[in-house]
Amino acid sequence: MTKAFAALSAIMARPASSLAVALARSDATPLRRMFLKVRDWRYGMGVGREKHRCFVAVEEAYASPWFTSLPEEVGHAIVLLSVPEPEGDTAEILHEVRRRSPRAVLAWAALPHAEGDDRAIVQILAGL
């Protein structure tokens, strides 16, 4: 049980630490307003490789066990992404998120990406 809870703690700490890396001082007020508007948050994370890495990463994020709501119900979303090709991959990931959650107000940030890593990593904090 201790190992299981330690693994869950590490997973759930990831969005908080990723937000801390991505935030600038000017982001604090708009983000605080977004947090106040939302009553319930969900978290999803996905990883994709090769040609369809962006689609697969977003698909996995929405399929995460902690993402129990319907994508259409998401009103606010914070998307944290780490991608090998920032210009094209970022646009594709945001398009996929908007396609699944069309009424969501989006905030997004790019996280540092390891050199030579071909994976797209997407974290979504979804507010209902």
DSSP file (Angstrom, degrees, kcal/mol; ACC not computed):
  #  RESIDUE AA STRUCTURE BP1 BP2  ACC     N-H-->O    O-->H-N    N-H-->O    O-->H-N    TCO  KAPPA ALPHA  PHI   PSI    X-CA   Y-CA   Z-CA
    1    1 A M     >        0   0    0      0, 0.0     4,-2.6     0, 0.0     5,-0.2   0.000 360.0 360.0 360.0 -38.5    0.0    0.0    0.0
    2    2 A T  H  >  +     0   0    0      1,-0.2     4,-2.1     2,-0.2     5,-0.2   0.915 360.0  47.6 -61.9 -43.1    2.8    2.4    0.8
    3    3 A K  H  > S+     0   0    0      2,-0.2     4,-2.2     1,-0.2    -1,-0.2   0.897 111.4  51.3 -65.1 -40.1    4.4    1.9   -2.7
    4    4 A A  H  > S+     0   0    0      1,-0.2     4,-2.2     2,-0.2    -2,-0.2   0.924 112.2  45.2 -64.0 -44.8    1.0    2.5   -4.3
    5    5 A F  H  X S+     0   0    0     -4,-2.6     4,-2.3     2,-0.2    -1,-0.2   0.847 111.0  53.9 -69.2 -32.4    0.3    5.7   -2.4
    6    6 A A  H  X S+     0   0    0     -4,-2.1     4,-2.0    -5,-0.2    -1,-0.2   0.903 109.5  48.3 -65.9 -40.5    3.9    6.9   -3.1
    7    7 A A  H  X S+     0   0    0     -4,-2.2     4,-2.0     2,-0.2    -2,-0.2   0.922 112.3  48.4 -65.1 -43.6    3.3    6.4   -6.8
    8    8 A L  H  X S+     0   0    0     -4,-2.2     4,-2.6     1,-0.2    -2,-0.2   0.893 109.6  53.0 -63.0 -39.8    0.0    8.2   -6.7
    9    9 A S  H  X S+     0   0    0     -4,-2.3     4,-1.7     1,-0.2    -1,-0.2   0.910 108.5  49.7 -62.0 -42.5    1.6   11.1   -4.8
   10   10 A A  H  X S+     0   0    0     -4,-2.0     4,-0.8     2,-0.2    -1,-0.2   0.897 112.4  47.8 -64.0 -40.2    4.3   11.4   -7.4
   11   11 A I  H >< S+     0   0    0     -4,-2.0     3,-0.6     1,-0.2    -2,-0.2   0.928 113.8  45.9 -66.5 -44.7    1.7   11.5  -10.2
   12   12 A M  H 3X S+     0   0    0     -4,-2.6     4,-0.5     1,-0.2    -1,-0.2   0.727 108.4  56.9 -74.8 -20.6   -0.5   14.0   -8.5
   13   13 A A  H 3X S+     0   0    0     -4,-1.7     4,-2.3    -5,-0.2     5,-0.2   0.704  89.3  79.6 -78.5 -19.5    2.4   16.3   -7.6
   14   14 A R  H <X S+     0   0    0     -4,-0.8     4,-2.7    -3,-0.6     5,-0.2   0.906  89.2  48.6 -59.6 -47.7    3.4   16.5  -11.3
   15   15 A P  H  > S+     0   0    0      0, 0.0     4,-2.4     0, 0.0    -1,-0.2   0.891 112.2  50.3 -63.5 -35.0    0.9   19.2  -12.4
   16   16 A A  H  X S+     0   0    0     -4,-0.5     4,-1.9     2,-0.2    -2,-0.2   0.931 114.0  43.5 -66.6 -44.2    1.7   21.4   -9.4
   17   17 A S  H  X S+     0   0    0     -4,-2.3     4,-1.6     2,-0.2    -1,-0.2   0.874 113.6  51.9 -69.8 -35.4    5.5   21.2  -10.1
   18   18 A S  H  X S+     0   0    0     -4,-2.7     4,-2.0    -5,-0.2    -2,-0.2   0.900 108.5  51.1 -66.4 -40.4    4.9   21.7  -13.8
   19   19 A L  H  X S+     0   0    0     -4,-2.4     4,-2.1    -5,-0.2    -2,-0.2   0.910 107.3  53.7 -61.3 -41.4    2.8   24.8  -13.2
   20   20 A A  H  < S+     0   0    0     -4,-1.9    -1,-0.2     1,-0.2    -2,-0.2   0.864 110.1  47.4 -62.2 -36.1    5.6   26.2  -11.0
   21   21 A V  H  < S+     0   0    0     -4,-1.6    -1,-0.2     1,-0.2    -2,-0.2   0.878 117.4  41.9 -70.1 -38.4    8.1   25.8  -13.8
   22   22 A A  H  < S+     0   0    0     -4,-2.0    -2,-0.2    -5,-0.1    -1,-0.2   0.716  92.5  98.3 -86.0 -22.8    5.9   27.3  -16.5
   23   23 A L     <  -     0   0    0     -4,-2.1     2,-0.3    -5,-0.2    86,-0.0  -0.419  50.5-162.7 -77.9 139.9    4.4   30.3  -14.6
   24   24 A A    >>  -     0   0    0     -2,-0.2     3,-1.5     1,-0.1     4,-0.6  -0.729  38.8-103.7-104.8 164.7    5.7   33.8  -14.8
   25   25 A R  G >4 S+     0   0    0     -2,-0.3     3,-1.2     1,-0.3     4,-0.4   0.870 121.6  57.1 -57.3 -38.2    4.8   36.5  -12.2
   26   26 A S  G 34 S+     0   0    0      1,-0.2    -1,-0.3     2,-0.1     3,-0.2   0.667  98.9  61.9 -69.5 -15.6    2.3   38.1  -14.7
   27   27 A D  G <> S+     0   0    0     -3,-1.5     4,-2.1     1,-0.2    -1,-0.2   0.661  83.4  80.7 -81.5 -16.6    0.4   34.7  -15.0
   28   28 A A  H <X S+     0   0    0     -3,-1.2     4,-2.5    -4,-0.6     5,-0.2   0.910  90.7  46.4 -61.9 -47.7   -0.5   34.6  -11.3
   29   29 A T  H  > S+     0   0    0     -4,-0.4     4,-2.2     2,-0.2    -1,-0.2   0.949 114.9  44.3 -65.7 -50.3   -3.6   36.9  -11.4
   30   30 A P  H  > S+     0   0    0      0, 0.0     4,-2.0     0, 0.0    -1,-0.2   0.897 115.7  49.4 -60.8 -36.9   -5.3   35.4  -14.5
   31   31 A L  H  X S+     0   0    0     -4,-2.1     4,-2.6     2,-0.2    -2,-0.2   0.901 108.5  52.5 -67.9 -39.8   -4.6   31.9  -13.2
   32   32 A R  H  X S+     0   0    0     -4,-2.5     4,-2.0    -5,-0.2    -1,-0.2   0.914 108.9  50.7 -60.6 -42.8   -6.0   32.8   -9.8
   33   33 A R  H  X S+     0   0    0     -4,-2.2     4,-1.3     1,-0.2    -1,-0.2   0.902 110.0  50.1 -61.3 -41.1   -9.2   34.1  -11.5
   34   34 A M  H  X S+     0   0    0     -4,-2.0     4,-0.7     1,-0.2     3,-0.5   0.925 109.1  51.1 -64.4 -43.6   -9.5   30.8  -13.5
   35   35 A F  H >< S+     0   0    0     -4,-2.6     3,-0.6     1,-0.2    -1,-0.2   0.869 108.1  52.9 -61.7 -36.4   -9.1   28.7  -10.3
   36   36 A L  H 3< S+     0   0    0     -4,-2.0    -1,-0.2     1,-0.2    -2,-0.2   0.781 105.1  55.0 -70.2 -26.6  -11.8   30.7   -8.6
   37   37 A K  H 3< S+     0   0    0     -4,-1.3     2,-0.4    -3,-0.5    -1,-0.2   0.650  97.1  76.7 -79.9 -15.4  -14.3   30.2  -11.4
   38   38 A V    <<  -     0   0    0     -4,-0.7     3,-0.1    -3,-0.6    89,-0.0  -0.822  52.6-172.4-107.2 133.5  -14.0   26.4  -11.3
   39   39 A R  S    S+     0   0    0     -2,-0.4     2,-0.4     1,-0.2    -1,-0.1   0.731  76.1  27.1 -91.1 -25.4  -15.7   24.1   -8.7
   40   40 A D        -     0   0    0      2,-0.0    88,-3.0     0, 0.0     2,-0.4  -0.998  65.8-159.2-145.2 133.0  -14.0   20.8   -9.8
   41   41 A W  E     -A  127   0A   0     -2,-0.4     2,-0.3    86,-0.2    86,-0.2  -0.879   3.4-167.3-114.9 146.0  -10.7   20.0  -11.4
   42   42 A R  E     -A  126   0A   0     84,-2.5    84,-2.7    -2,-0.4     2,-0.4  -0.911   9.6-147.7-124.9 155.6   -9.7   16.9  -13.3
   43   43 A Y  E     +A  125   0A   0     23,-0.6     2,-0.3    -2,-0.3    23,-0.3  -0.981  17.3 171.4-128.8 136.9   -6.1   15.8  -14.4
   44   44 A G  E     -A  124   0A   0     80,-2.0    80,-3.2    -2,-0.4     2,-0.4  -0.998   7.5-171.4-142.0 145.3   -5.0   13.9  -17.4
   45   45 A M  E     +A  123   0A   0     -2,-0.3     2,-0.3    15,-0.3    78,-0.2  -0.998   7.6 176.1-137.2 140.1   -1.6   13.1  -18.8
   46   46 A G  E     -A  122   0A   0     76,-2.7    76,-2.8    -2,-0.4     2,-0.4  -0.982  14.8-156.1-143.5 155.8   -0.6   11.5  -22.1
   47   47 A V  E     -A  121   0A   0     -2,-0.3     2,-0.3    74,-0.2    74,-0.2  -0.997  13.3-177.1-132.2 134.4    2.5   10.7  -24.1
   48   48 A G  E     -A  120   0A   0     72,-2.3    72,-2.7    -2,-0.4     2,-0.3  -0.956   4.7-162.8-131.8 153.0    2.8   10.1  -27.8
   49   49 A R        +     0   0    0     -2,-0.3     3,-0.4    70,-0.2    70,-0.1  -0.858  47.2   0.5-128.2 163.3    5.6    9.2  -30.2
   50   50 A E  S >  S-     0   0    0     68,-0.4     3,-1.4    -2,-0.3     4,-0.2  -0.129 113.9 -12.3  62.7-148.0    6.4    9.3  -33.9
   51   51 A K  T 3  S+     0   0    0      1,-0.3     3,-0.3     2,-0.1    -1,-0.2   0.864 140.4  33.1 -59.4 -46.5    4.1   10.7  -36.6
   52   52 A H  T 3> S+     0   0    0     -3,-0.4     4,-2.5     1,-0.2    -1,-0.3  -0.089  78.1 130.1-102.8  34.0    0.8   11.0  -34.6
   53   53 A R  H <> S+     0   0    0     -3,-1.4     4,-2.3     1,-0.2    -1,-0.2   0.838  70.5  50.6 -59.9 -37.2    2.4   11.9  -31.3
   54   54 A C  H  > S+     0   0    0     -3,-0.3     4,-2.2     2,-0.2     5,-0.2   0.938 112.3  45.5 -69.4 -46.0    0.3   15.0  -30.6
   55   55 A F  H  > S+     0   0    0      1,-0.2     4,-2.6     2,-0.2    -2,-0.2   0.934 115.6  47.1 -60.3 -47.1   -3.0   13.2  -31.3
   56   56 A V  H  X S+     0   0    0     -4,-2.5     4,-2.7     1,-0.2    -9,-0.2   0.899 110.7  51.8 -64.3 -41.8   -2.0   10.2  -29.2
   57   57 A A  H  X S+     0   0    0     -4,-2.3     4,-2.0    -5,-0.2    -1,-0.2   0.917 113.7  43.2 -63.2 -43.5   -0.7   12.3  -26.3
   58   58 A V  H  X S+     0   0    0     -4,-2.2     4,-2.3     2,-0.2     5,-0.2   0.908 113.1  52.8 -68.5 -41.2   -4.0   14.3  -26.1
   59   59 A E  H  X S+     0   0    0     -4,-2.6     4,-1.2    -5,-0.2    -2,-0.2   0.921 111.0  46.7 -58.8 -45.3   -6.1   11.1  -26.5
   60   60 A E  H  X S+     0   0    0     -4,-2.7     4,-0.5     2,-0.2   -15,-0.3   0.889 109.2  54.8 -65.1 -38.8   -4.2    9.5  -23.6
   61   61 A A  H >< S+     0   0    0     -4,-2.0     3,-1.0     1,-0.2   -16,-0.2   0.925 110.5  44.9 -61.4 -44.2   -4.6   12.6  -21.4
   62   62 A Y  H 3< S+     0   0    0     -4,-2.3    -1,-0.2     1,-0.2    -2,-0.2   0.731 112.5  53.4 -71.3 -21.0   -8.4   12.6  -21.9
   63   63 A A  H 3< S+     0   0    0     -4,-1.2    -1,-0.2    -5,-0.2    -2,-0.2   0.433  80.7 126.0 -92.3   0.2   -8.4    8.8  -21.2
   64   64 A S  S X< S-     0   0    0     -3,-1.0     3,-1.7    -4,-0.5   -18,-0.0  -0.220  71.8-119.8 -58.0 147.4   -6.5    9.1  -17.9
   65   65 A P  T 3  S+     0   0    0      0, 0.0    -1,-0.1     0, 0.0   -21,-0.1   0.751 113.4  55.1 -63.0 -23.3   -8.3    7.5  -14.9
   66   66 A W  T 3  S+     0   0    0    -23,-0.3     2,-1.1     1,-0.2   -23,-0.6   0.515  89.8  80.2 -86.6  -4.4   -8.5   10.9  -13.1
   67   67 A F    <   +     0   0    0     -3,-1.7    -1,-0.2   -25,-0.2   -25,-0.1  -0.694  53.2 152.5-101.8  78.9  -10.2   12.5  -16.1
   68   68 A T        +     0   0    0     -2,-1.1    -1,-0.2     2,-0.1     2,-0.1   0.577  41.3  86.0 -91.0 -10.1  -13.7   11.2  -15.3
   69   69 A S  S    S-     0   0    0     -3,-0.2     5,-0.0     1,-0.1    -2,-0.0  -0.373  88.1 -94.1 -87.0 168.1  -15.8   13.9  -16.9
   70   70 A L    >   -     0   0    0      1,-0.1     3,-1.6    -2,-0.1     4,-0.4  -0.621  31.2-126.9 -76.3 139.3  -16.9   14.2  -20.5
   71   71 A P  G >  S+     0   0    0      0, 0.0     3,-1.2     0, 0.0    -1,-0.1   0.832 108.5  61.0 -57.1 -32.4  -14.6   16.3  -22.6
   72   72 A E  G 3  S+     0   0    0      1,-0.2    31,-0.2    29,-0.1    29,-0.1   0.724  96.5  61.3 -68.2 -20.1  -17.5   18.5  -23.8
   73   73 A E  G <  S+     0   0    0     -3,-1.6     2,-0.3    30,-0.0    -1,-0.2   0.571  75.4 113.6 -82.6  -9.7  -18.2   19.5  -20.1
   74   74 A V    <   +     0   0    0     -3,-1.2    54,-0.2    -4,-0.4    29,-0.2  -0.479  36.6 175.1 -69.5 124.3  -14.8   21.1  -19.6
   75   75 A G        +     0   0    0     52,-2.8    30,-2.5     1,-0.3     2,-0.3   0.722  69.2  22.8 -99.9 -28.3  -15.2   24.9  -19.2
   76   76 A H  E     -cB 105 127A   0     51,-1.6    51,-3.7    28,-0.3     2,-0.4  -0.995  67.0-173.9-138.7 141.5  -11.5   25.8  -18.4
   77   77 A A  E     -cB 106 126A   0     28,-2.6    30,-2.4    -2,-0.3     2,-0.6  -0.994  15.1-160.6-141.7 134.4   -8.4   23.9  -19.3
   78   78 A I  E     -cB 107 125A   0     47,-2.6    47,-2.7    -2,-0.4     2,-0.6  -0.967  18.8-163.6-109.6 117.8   -4.7   24.5  -18.5
   79   79 A V  E     -cB 108 124A   0     28,-3.0    30,-2.2    -2,-0.6     2,-0.5  -0.909   7.6-172.5-109.6 120.9   -2.6   22.6  -21.0
   80   80 A L  E     -cB 109 123A   0     43,-2.9    43,-2.9    -2,-0.6     2,-0.4  -0.956  15.3-179.8-111.4 126.0    1.1   21.9  -20.2
   81   81 A L  E     -cB 110 122A   0     28,-2.3    30,-3.4    -2,-0.5     2,-0.4  -0.961  26.2-169.0-135.3 147.1    3.1   20.5  -23.0
   82   82 A S  E     + B   0 121A   0     39,-2.3    39,-2.7    -2,-0.4    31,-0.1  -0.968  28.5 167.6-130.9 113.1    6.6   19.3  -23.7
   83   83 A V        -     0   0    0     -2,-0.4    37,-0.2    28,-0.3    36,-0.1  -0.919  43.0-133.6-134.2 152.1    7.2   18.7  -27.4
   84   84 A P  S    S+     0   0    0      0, 0.0    -1,-0.1     0, 0.0    32,-0.1   0.828 105.5  37.9 -73.8 -31.3   10.1   18.1  -29.8
   85   85 A E  S  >>S-     0   0    0      1,-0.2     4,-2.5    33,-0.1     5,-0.5  -0.806  74.5-170.9-121.1  88.3    8.9   20.6  -32.4
   86   86 A P  H  >5S+     0   0    0      0, 0.0     4,-1.5     0, 0.0     5,-0.3   0.830  76.8  48.5 -53.5 -44.2    7.4   23.5  -30.6
   87   87 A E  H  >5S+     0   0    0      2,-0.2     4,-1.3     1,-0.2     5,-0.1   0.976 122.9  27.5 -66.2 -55.7    5.8   25.4  -33.4
   88   88 A G  H  >5S+     0   0    0      2,-0.2     4,-2.0     1,-0.2    -1,-0.2   0.912 122.8  49.4 -73.6 -43.3    3.9   22.6  -35.2
   89   89 A D  H  X5S+     0   0    0     -4,-2.5     4,-2.6     2,-0.2     5,-0.2   0.894 108.6  52.8 -66.4 -40.7    3.3   20.3  -32.2
   90   90 A T  H  X<S+     0   0    0     -4,-1.5     4,-2.5    -5,-0.5     5,-0.2   0.941 110.6  47.2 -60.6 -47.9    2.0   23.1  -30.0
   91   91 A A  H  X S+     0   0    0     -4,-1.3     4,-2.1    -5,-0.3    -1,-0.2   0.902 113.3  49.0 -60.8 -41.6   -0.6   24.2  -32.6
   92   92 A E  H  X S+     0   0    0     -4,-2.0     4,-2.2     2,-0.2    -1,-0.2   0.907 111.3  48.8 -66.6 -41.6   -1.6   20.6  -33.2
   93   93 A I  H  X S+     0   0    0     -4,-2.6     4,-2.3     2,-0.2    -2,-0.2   0.937 112.2  47.9 -64.3 -46.5   -2.0   19.8  -29.5
   94   94 A L  H  X S+     0   0    0     -4,-2.5     4,-2.5     1,-0.2    -1,-0.2   0.872 110.6  52.8 -63.8 -35.8   -4.1   22.9  -28.9
   95   95 A H  H  X S+     0   0    0     -4,-2.1     4,-2.2    -5,-0.2    -1,-0.2   0.921 109.4  48.8 -62.3 -44.0   -6.3   22.1  -31.9
   96   96 A E  H  X S+     0   0    0     -4,-2.2     4,-1.6     2,-0.2    -2,-0.2   0.890 112.0  48.5 -64.9 -39.2   -6.9   18.6  -30.5
   97   97 A V  H  X S+     0   0    0     -4,-2.3     4,-2.7     2,-0.2    -2,-0.2   0.932 112.5  48.3 -65.6 -45.1   -7.8   20.0  -27.1
   98   98 A R  H  < S+     0   0    0     -4,-2.5    -2,-0.2     1,-0.2    -1,-0.2   0.853 108.5  55.2 -63.9 -34.1  -10.2   22.5  -28.6
   99   99 A R  H  < S+     0   0    0     -4,-2.2    -1,-0.2     1,-0.2    -2,-0.2   0.890 115.4  37.7 -65.5 -39.0  -11.8   19.8  -30.8
  100  100 A R  H  < S+     0   0    0     -4,-1.6    -2,-0.2     1,-0.2    -1,-0.2   0.836 130.6  29.3 -81.5 -34.5  -12.6   17.7  -27.7
  101  101 A S  S >< S+     0   0    0     -4,-2.7     3,-1.6    -5,-0.2    -1,-0.2  -0.646  70.8 168.9-126.6  73.4  -13.5   20.6  -25.4
  102  102 A P  T 3  S+     0   0    0      0, 0.0    -1,-0.1     0, 0.0   -30,-0.1   0.743  75.3  47.4 -64.6 -25.9  -14.9   23.3  -27.7
  103  103 A R  T 3  S+     0   0    0    -31,-0.2     2,-0.2   -29,-0.2    -5,-0.1   0.421  86.3 117.7 -96.1   4.0  -16.3   25.6  -25.0
  104  104 A A    <   -     0   0    0     -3,-1.6     2,-0.6    -6,-0.1   -28,-0.3  -0.465  64.2-132.8 -75.2 138.1  -13.2   25.5  -22.8
  105  105 A V  E     -c   76   0A   0    -30,-2.5   -28,-2.6    -2,-0.2     2,-0.4  -0.823  35.1-146.0 -83.4 120.9  -11.2   28.7  -22.0
  106  106 A L  E     +c   77   0A   0     -2,-0.6     2,-0.4   -30,-0.2   -28,-0.2  -0.736  27.4 175.7-101.5 139.8   -7.7   27.6  -22.6
  107  107 A A  E     +c   78   0A   0    -30,-2.4   -28,-3.0    -2,-0.4     2,-0.3  -0.987  18.9 177.9-127.6 139.3   -4.5   28.6  -20.9
  108  108 A W  E     -c   79   0A   0     -2,-0.4     2,-0.3   -30,-0.2   -28,-0.2  -0.971  15.7-172.7-144.2 158.3   -1.3   26.8  -22.0
  109  109 A A  E     -c   80   0A   0    -30,-2.2   -28,-2.3    -2,-0.3     2,-0.5  -0.992  22.8-127.9-149.4 144.7    2.4   26.7  -21.4
  110  110 A A  E     -c   81   0A   0     -2,-0.3   -28,-0.2   -30,-0.2     3,-0.1  -0.806  24.1-153.7 -93.0 132.3    5.4   25.0  -22.9
  111  111 A L        -     0   0    0    -30,-3.4   -28,-0.3    -2,-0.5   -93,-0.0  -0.647  35.6 -79.7 -98.5 159.5    7.6   23.1  -20.6
  112  112 A P        -     0   0    0      0, 0.0     2,-0.4     0, 0.0    -1,-0.1  -0.272  45.9-146.4 -57.9 145.0   11.3   22.3  -21.2
  113  113 A H        -     0   0    0    -30,-0.1     2,-0.2    -3,-0.1     3,-0.1  -0.958  14.8-117.0-120.2 133.5   11.9   19.4  -23.5
  114  114 A A    >   -     0   0    0     -2,-0.4     3,-1.8     1,-0.1     2,-0.1  -0.445  37.0-104.8 -69.4 135.8   14.9   17.0  -23.3
  115  115 A E  T 3  S+     0   0    0      1,-0.3    -1,-0.1    -2,-0.2     3,-0.1  -0.368 104.3  14.7 -59.8 131.7   17.3   17.1  -26.2
  116  116 A G  T 3  S+     0   0    0      1,-0.3     2,-0.6   -32,-0.1    -1,-0.3   0.388  90.3 130.4  83.7  -4.0   16.8   14.0  -28.4
  117  117 A D    <   -     0   0    0     -3,-1.8    -1,-0.3     1,-0.1     0, 0.0  -0.743  38.4-169.3 -85.5 122.5   13.5   13.0  -26.9
  118  118 A D        +     0   0    0     -2,-0.6   -68,-0.4    -3,-0.1     2,-0.2   0.321  50.0 110.4 -93.9   8.5   10.9   12.4  -29.6
  119  119 A R        -     0   0    0    -70,-0.1     2,-0.5   -36,-0.1   -70,-0.2  -0.576  59.0-144.6 -87.9 145.6    7.9   12.2  -27.3
  120  120 A A  E     -A   48   0A   0    -72,-2.7   -72,-2.3    -2,-0.2     2,-0.5  -0.948  19.5-164.2-100.8 125.8    5.1   14.7  -27.0
  121  121 A I  E     -AB  47  82A   0    -39,-2.7   -39,-2.3    -2,-0.5     2,-0.4  -0.959   6.8-174.8-116.5 124.4    4.0   15.0  -23.4
  122  122 A V  E     -AB  46  81A   0    -76,-2.8   -76,-2.7    -2,-0.5     2,-0.4  -0.972   8.6-174.4-124.3 129.9    0.7   16.6  -22.6
  123  123 A Q  E     -AB  45  80A   0    -43,-2.9   -43,-2.9    -2,-0.4     2,-0.5  -0.986   8.7-166.8-118.9 133.4   -0.8   17.4  -19.2
  124  124 A I  E     -AB  44  79A   0    -80,-3.2   -80,-2.0    -2,-0.4     2,-0.7  -0.980  13.1-167.3-125.4 122.5   -4.3   18.8  -18.9
  125  125 A L  E     -AB  43  78A   0    -47,-2.7   -47,-2.6    -2,-0.5     2,-0.5  -0.942  22.7-165.1-100.6 112.0   -5.9   20.3  -15.8
  126  126 A A  E     -AB  42  77A   0    -84,-2.7   -84,-2.5    -2,-0.7     2,-0.5  -0.880   8.1-154.7-109.6 124.7   -9.6   20.5  -16.8
  127  127 A G  E      AB  41  76A   0    -51,-3.7   -52,-2.8    -2,-0.5   -51,-1.6  -0.827 360.0 360.0 -99.5 133.1  -12.1   22.6  -14.8
  128  128 A L              0   0    0    -88,-3.0   -87,-0.1    -2,-0.5    -1,-0.1   0.407 360.0 360.0 -99.2 360.0  -15.7   21.7  -14.8
